[in-house]
């Protein structure tokens, strides 16, 4: 059976999508778009996402997927900072940010499909392109397929989330043929796309996270190039994922720990309802996974769960399988071929095994990068010849890496470092807790204090006192949040990951401080 990309009731085989991309590439070339230029992809996960991304590569341009949650001002910054020479955008998103589009930049609108309208509660009127704006598929149909692309496409230029100021585009140098071959082998290893885990025509994956993020972007586009069948989930839904695995005999997944948490919260009869025996390779990354959560997932799904750690700037640098993780509970993996990982102290010296500090790392097999238009930030990111991703952790005696938290999430209260991820992991064990977020808020005496925001499970009757009492039995008293709040829903990305910044910002803004 020919491999395909499917979204809702719509599907297209890889040859059809590749042909559309080749036609769009001819159109891009006629617009003068070429080597080193940028095509902005302002789309949710959709078939056109693959077409536009591939078309950019075929003319030697970077594809820049843009977070469609952005405000018009945030979108305008990325369009202008990247120097986008064209924008491909869903119709309903165009309506919300039209004023942000730079004058003179060609815009191609993709009509928003029914499954996305339904998933986000969007009106059908918003699905259609406004008059006078080119429709993506009508436009590309005018051109013959481009016969040949560059030897090595530059790939995606991803804008990293900004904790302060604007995000920066990670612009990797165009790869050599040797670098492409080496990096292809690494991706195949950490994503499970290699013969050991099934031939391309027998490989089926679901893209569970938004492809404007670095990891789902790399994973989805690689799966497509590998020849796997790709199913697009408009937004993550745990039971819908289980049903899809059974129905389509899904073999591969890329996930984040929040998805595991939400899957494990399903009722037992729902978890037992679906046949998941087709799964061969489930890889996760992006955040520390609580030990009890991963243990439970391995017990449920079997030893098919893998993990890696890295960043947009570095690619994957460590990796482990289920057997290695069970021997080193809590690890995110050990350095892969060509990668170097160190933990350093405030003075930049390498720390002893077991000591917690800043993680610096790098893969020496992939092209170097710059932050687009910000060489100074690039210089600040490099320490000891390696790259800091802003994470805190330690290495054990066997060289396995453990994450404690993000540096920006670490709370310093009265001079003591506190890692919210540790507290969140305990809260996830509490009956009645559907999800939670712990973060630092201003405190006049201690500088910062801990705040926990809890989403209750339906029907649960938790109170502040119960949450504190539960935590006091499990963690040191100074780690118990002074403030506990409850929300019906927590702000989330499409992956299910919590927008912690949206919870934290109001407290700091009220104190007259930015974070």
C-alpha positions in Angstrom: 0.0 0.0 0.0 1.3 3.4 -0.9 2.4 5.6 2.1 0.2 8.6 2.8 -0.5 11.6 4.9 -3.9 11.8 6.4 -5.8 14.5 8.3 -9.4 13.7 9.2 -11.2 12.3 6.2 -8.6 13.7 3.8 -5.6 11.8 2.6 -2.9 12.0 -0.1 -0.2 9.7 -1.1 3.4 10.8 -0.8 3.9 11.1 -4.5 0.9 13.5 -4.8 2.2 15.7 -2.0 5.7 15.6 -3.5 4.4 16.7 -6.9 2.5 19.6 -5.3 5.7 20.6 -3.5 7.7 20.5 -6.7 5.1 22.7 -8.5 5.1 25.2 -5.6 8.9 25.2 -5.8 8.7 26.3 -9.4 6.3 29.1 -8.3 8.7 30.1 -5.5 11.6 30.3 -7.9 9.6 32.6 -10.3 9.0 34.9 -7.3 12.8 35.1 -6.9 12.9 32.9 -3.8 16.2 30.9 -3.6 19.2 29.9 -1.5 19.2 31.3 2.0 15.7 32.9 1.8 12.8 32.1 4.1 9.3 30.8 3.5 7.1 31.3 6.6 4.6 28.4 7.2 1.8 29.7 9.4 -0.2 26.5 9.4 -1.6 24.0 11.8 -0.7 20.3 11.2 -2.1 19.8 7.7 -1.2 18.3 4.4 -0.1 21.7 3.0 2.4 22.0 5.9 4.5 19.2 4.2 4.0 20.7 0.7 5.1 24.2 1.7 8.1 23.0 3.8 9.4 20.7 1.0 8.9 23.4 -1.6 11.1 25.8 0.3 13.8 23.2 0.5 13.6 22.5 -3.2 14.7 26.1 -4.0 17.3 26.1 -1.2 15.3 28.3 1.1 14.6 27.8 4.8 11.1 26.8 6.0 10.1 28.7 9.1 7.2 27.3 10.9 5.5 30.0 13.0 3.6 29.4 16.3 0.1 30.3 15.2 -0.8 31.1 18.8 1.1 34.3 18.3 -0.5 37.7 18.6 -0.4 39.9 15.5 2.6 41.8 16.9 4.5 38.6 17.7 3.8 37.2 14.2 4.8 40.5 12.6 8.2 40.3 14.5 8.9 36.8 13.1 7.8 37.7 9.6 10.0 40.8 9.5 13.0 39.4 11.5 13.2 36.3 9.3 12.9 38.3 6.1 10.2 35.9 4.9 9.8 36.1 1.1 6.4 34.3 1.2 3.8 33.2 3.7 1.6 30.1 3.5 -1.3 30.4 6.0 -4.6 28.8 7.0 -7.6 31.0 6.2 -8.9 31.4 9.7 -5.4 32.4 10.9 -5.1 35.0 8.1 -8.2 36.7 9.4 -6.7 37.1 12.8 -3.2 38.4 11.8 -3.7 40.1 8.4 -2.4 43.4 9.7 0.9 41.7 10.8 1.8 40.7 7.2 4.6 42.9 5.8 3.6 44.9 2.7 4.7 43.3 -0.6 5.2 39.8 0.8 3.2 37.2 -1.3 0.6 35.3 0.8 -0.9 31.9 -0.1 -4.0 30.8 1.8 -4.9 27.3 2.6 -8.6 26.8 3.3 -9.0 25.6 6.9 -10.1 21.9 6.7 -13.2 20.5 8.6 -11.3 18.5 11.2 -9.3 21.6 12.3 -12.5 23.7 12.4 -14.1 21.1 14.6 -11.1 20.6 16.9 -10.8 24.3 17.7 -14.5 25.3 17.5 -13.9 27.6 14.5 -16.8 28.8 12.4 -17.1 27.6 8.8 -17.1 31.2 7.6 -13.6 31.6 8.9 -12.4 28.6 6.8 -12.5 30.5 3.5 -9.9 32.8 2.0 -10.8 36.4 1.7 -11.3 37.9 -1.8 -8.1 38.8 -3.7 -5.8 36.4 -1.8 -4.2 33.5 -3.7 -5.3 30.1 -2.8 -2.3 27.8 -2.2 -3.5 24.8 -4.3 -4.9 27.0 -7.1 -1.6 28.9 -7.3 0.7 25.9 -7.4 -1.4 24.1 -10.0 -0.3 26.7 -12.5 3.3 25.5 -12.5 5.2 22.5 -13.8 7.1 20.5 -11.2 10.6 21.7 -10.5 13.0 19.1 -12.0 15.6 19.2 -9.3 16.3 20.8 -5.9 19.7 21.7 -4.3 22.0 18.8 -3.3 21.3 19.5 0.4 18.3 21.5 1.5 19.0 23.9 4.5 16.0 22.6 6.5 13.8 24.5 8.9 14.7 27.7 10.7 12.8 27.4 14.0 12.2 30.3 16.3 12.9 29.4 19.9 10.6 30.5 22.6 11.7 33.7 24.3 11.7 33.9 28.1 12.6 37.5 27.8 12.6 39.7 24.7 11.9 38.3 21.3 12.4 34.7 20.2 15.4 34.0 17.9 15.6 32.0 14.8 18.0 29.0 14.9 19.6 29.1 11.4 21.7 26.1 10.7 24.5 26.4 8.1 23.7 24.5 4.9 24.9 20.9 5.4 27.5 19.1 3.4 26.6 15.7 2.0 28.6 14.0 4.7 26.8 16.0 7.4 23.4 15.1 5.9 24.3 11.4 5.9 25.5 11.5 9.5 22.5 13.4 10.8 20.1 11.2 8.8 21.6 8.2 10.6 21.3 9.9 14.0 17.6 10.8 13.4 16.9 7.3 12.2 18.4 6.0 15.4 16.6 8.2 17.9 13.3 8.3 16.0 13.2 4.6 15.2 13.1 5.0 11.5 15.4 2.1 10.5 14.9 -1.4 9.2 15.0 -3.0 12.7 11.7 -1.2 13.5 10.0 -1.8 10.2 10.3 -1.0 6.5 8.9 2.4 5.4 5.8 0.9 3.8 5.0 -0.9 7.1 5.6 2.2 9.3 2.6 4.3 10.5 3.0 7.3 12.8 0.7 9.9 14.4 2.0 13.5 14.7 0.6 14.3 18.2 2.3 17.7 18.7 2.3 21.0 16.7 4.9 21.0 13.9 5.8 24.6 14.6 7.9 23.1 17.5 11.3 21.8 16.7 11.0 18.1 17.6 7.6 17.4 16.0 8.8 19.4 12.9 11.9 17.3 12.5 10.0 14.1 13.4 7.1 14.7 11.0 9.2 15.8 8.0 11.7 13.0 8.5 8.9 10.4 8.8 7.5 11.8 5.5 10.9 11.6 3.7 11.4 8.1 5.1 8.3 7.0 3.4 6.1 6.3 6.5 2.4 6.9 6.6 1.7 9.9 8.6 -1.6 10.6 10.5 -2.1 14.2 11.7 -4.0 14.7 15.0 -5.5 18.3 14.9 -4.9 18.5 18.7 -3.9 15.9 21.2 -6.7 13.8 22.6 -5.7 10.7 24.7 -8.5 8.3 23.9 -8.6 9.4 20.3 -4.9 8.5 20.1 -5.6 5.0 21.5 -8.4 4.5 19.0 -6.1 5.6 16.1 -3.3 3.2 17.2 -5.7 0.3 17.1 -7.6 1.3 13.9 -4.5 2.2 11.8 -2.0 -0.2 13.4 0.3 2.6 14.4 3.9 1.6 14.8 5.8 4.8 15.8 5.0 7.8 18.0 6.8 10.9 19.2 5.4 12.2 22.4 6.0 14.5 25.4 5.6 13.5 29.1 2.4 15.5 29.5 0.7 13.2 27.0 1.8 10.2 29.1 0.2 11.9 32.2 -3.1 12.4 30.3 -3.1 8.9 29.0 -2.5 7.4 32.4 -5.4 9.5 33.8 -7.9 7.7 31.5 -10.2 5.2 33.3 -8.9 1.7 33.5 -11.7 0.3 31.3 -10.8 2.8 28.6 -7.1 2.0 28.8 -7.9 -1.8 28.4 -10.3 -1.2 25.6 -7.8 -0.7 22.8 -5.3 -3.1 21.1 -1.9 -1.3 21.2 0.2 -4.3 20.1 1.2 -2.7 16.8 3.5 -0.2 18.6 7.2 -0.8 18.0 8.9 2.6 18.9 7.5 5.3 21.1 10.0 8.1 21.7 9.6 11.1 24.0 11.5 14.2 24.9 11.0 18.0 25.6 10.7 17.9 29.4 11.6 15.8 32.4 9.3 12.8 32.8 8.4 11.9 36.4 9.8 8.4 37.2 6.4 7.0 38.3 4.8 8.2 35.0 7.4 6.5 32.8 7.4 3.4 34.9 3.7 3.1 34.5 3.9 3.7 30.7 6.5 0.9 30.3 4.3 -1.4 32.3 1.3 -0.6 30.1 2.9 -0.4 26.6 5.9 -2.6 27.1 9.6 -1.9 26.5 8.9 0.1 23.3 9.5 3.4 25.0 12.6 5.4 24.2 13.9 8.8 25.2 16.3 11.5 24.0 17.4 14.9 25.1 18.6 17.8 23.0 17.4 21.2 21.6 16.7 23.1 18.4 20.3 24.3 18.5 22.0 20.9 19.1 19.7 18.2 17.9 19.6 15.0 19.9 22.6 14.4 22.1 21.6 11.6 24.5 19.3 8.6 24.1 18.2 5.5 26.0 15.9 2.6 25.5 13.5 1.1 28.1 16.0 -1.4 29.4 18.6 1.3 30.0 16.0 3.5 31.7 14.9 0.8 34.0 18.5 0.3 35.1 18.9 4.1 35.5 15.4 5.3 36.5 14.9 9.0 35.7 17.7 9.3 33.1 17.1 10.9 29.8 19.9 8.9 28.2 23.6 8.6 27.5 25.6 10.5 24.9 25.1 9.2 21.3 27.8 8.9 18.7 29.4 12.3 17.9 27.8 14.1 20.9 29.5 15.6 23.9 27.7 16.4 27.2 29.1 18.1 30.3 27.7 19.5 33.5 29.4 22.7 34.7 29.3 25.0 37.7 28.8 28.8 37.8 32.5 29.3 37.1 32.4 27.1 34.0 34.3 24.2 35.5 33.2 20.7 34.9 31.5 19.2 37.9 32.0 15.8 39.4 29.6 13.0 38.6 26.4 13.4 40.6 26.8 17.1 41.1 23.9 19.3 39.8 24.8 22.2 37.5 24.2 23.6 34.0 24.1 21.2 31.1 26.1 22.0 28.1 26.2 19.8 25.0 26.7 19.5 21.3 26.7 17.1 18.4 29.8 17.4 16.4 28.2 15.7 13.4 25.8 18.4 12.3 26.3 21.9 10.9 26.9 24.8 13.3 24.1 27.4 13.8 23.6 31.0 14.5 20.7 32.9 16.0 19.4 34.8 13.0 20.4 38.4 13.2 21.9 38.0 16.8 25.5 36.9 16.8 25.9 38.1 20.4 23.3 35.7 21.7 25.0 32.9 19.8 28.3 33.8 21.5 26.6 33.8 24.9 25.1 30.3 24.3 28.5 28.8 23.9 30.4 27.6 26.9 33.5 25.4 26.8 32.9 25.0 23.1 29.5 23.5 23.8 26.0 24.9 23.8 23.8 25.7 26.8 20.1 24.9 26.4 19.1 26.4 29.8 18.7 23.1 31.6 19.9 22.0 35.0 20.9 18.4 35.7 23.7 15.9 36.5 25.5 12.9 35.1 25.7 9.6 37.0 28.8 7.4 37.3 27.8 5.5 34.1 27.5 8.7 32.1 23.7 8.8 32.0 22.2 12.3 32.1 19.4 13.4 34.5 17.3 16.6 34.2 16.3 18.6 37.2 14.5 21.5 35.6 14.8 24.4 33.3 17.0 27.2 34.6 14.2 29.7 34.0 11.8 27.5 35.9 14.1 27.1 38.9 12.9 29.1 41.9 15.3 30.7 44.3 13.6 31.3 47.6 15.6 32.7 50.4 18.8 31.7 48.5 17.7 28.1 48.1 17.3 26.5 44.7 14.0 24.7 44.2 13.0 22.7 41.1 9.3 22.8 40.4 9.4 19.7 38.3 10.1 17.7 41.4 7.0 19.1 43.1 4.9 18.6 40.0 5.9 15.0 39.8 4.6 14.4 43.4 1.4 16.3 42.7 0.7 14.1 39.7 0.5 11.1 42.1 -2.3 12.7 44.1 -5.8 11.3 43.6 -8.1 13.9 42.1 -5.3 15.9 40.4 -5.8 16.0 36.6 -2.8 18.2 36.0 -0.7 20.9 37.7 1.9 23.6 37.3 4.3 24.9 39.9 6.3 28.1 39.5 7.8 31.1 41.3 6.0 34.3 42.1 7.3 37.5 43.8 7.8 37.4 47.6 9.0 40.5 49.5 10.9 38.6 52.2 12.3 35.6 50.2 12.5 37.0 46.7 10.3 34.2 45.3 7.7 31.9 46.7 6.1 28.8 45.2 2.7 28.8 43.7 0.9 25.7 42.5 -2.1 25.8 40.1 -4.1 22.6 40.1 -6.6 21.3 37.6 -8.9 18.9 39.5 -10.3 15.7 37.9 -14.0 15.8 37.3 -15.9 15.3 40.5 -12.8 15.7 42.8 -13.2 17.9 45.8 -9.7 18.9 46.6 -8.8 22.0 48.7 -5.7 23.9 49.4 -5.2 22.2 52.8 -5.4 18.7 51.3 -2.8 19.6 48.6 -0.3 20.9 51.1 -0.9 18.0 53.5 -0.3 15.5 50.6 3.0 17.3 49.7 4.3 17.6 53.2 4.4 13.8 53.5 6.5 13.5 50.4 8.9 16.6 50.1 10.7 18.9 52.4 8.6 21.6 54.0 10.4 24.5 52.1 9.3 23.0 48.8 5.6 23.0 49.7 3.9 25.8 47.8 2.7 28.7 50.0 0.0 29.5 47.4 -2.3 26.8 45.9 -4.9 27.8 43.3 -7.4 25.7 41.3 -8.4 26.1 37.6 -11.1 24.3 35.6 -8.7 24.3 32.7 -5.0 25.1 32.4 -3.7 27.0 29.4 -2.2 24.5 27.0 -0.3 24.1 23.8 -1.7 21.7 21.2 0.6 19.0 22.5 -1.1 19.3 25.9 1.9 20.9 27.4 1.0 23.7 29.9 1.7 27.3 29.0 3.3 28.0 32.3 4.4 31.4 31.2 0.8 32.5 30.9 0.2 31.4 34.5 3.3 33.1 35.9 3.3 36.4 34.0 0.4 38.2 35.8 2.0 37.8 39.2 5.3 39.4 38.0 3.6 42.1 36.0 1.5 43.1 39.1 4.8 43.4 41.0 6.1 45.7 38.2 8.6 43.1 37.0 9.0 41.2 33.7 10.1 37.6 33.5 
